[in-house]
Amino acid sequence: MSDQRVFLDDIYASEKCGGSVFRAVVMMAHEARFINEQARLGYLQLTKKPTTIAMYKFKEDKLSIKEKVDEPEVTLEADSLAPATSDIDLSSEKVDEAADAAFGE
């Protein structure tokens, strides 16, 4: 097998990507971008392409991916959202009169 390729067997054998081709590609792409940025800033002197280095790291099982954790849903009690109705008179006659007055009738 060639050292410059990542085969499906490599991806399926990887526990860090869970056998997902999509995750494997994302892991390698993030690493390649990081390597490229480090080289651009002068921290690294590249002898190979960033994607090739990222593939080597993936095959050596040196890459991992962080999963986004969904934040718990904030629930508000209905009482805190409802306006205080003690000050408001919602009788239908007064509401109708107010609506008529607003439209000039």
Secondary structure, 3 states (H helix, E strand, C coil): CCCCCCCHHHHHHCCCCCCCHHHHHHHHHHHHHHHHHHHHCCCCCCCCCHHHHHHHHHHCCCCCCCCCCCCCCCCCCHHHHCCCCCCCCCCHHHHHHHHHHHCCC
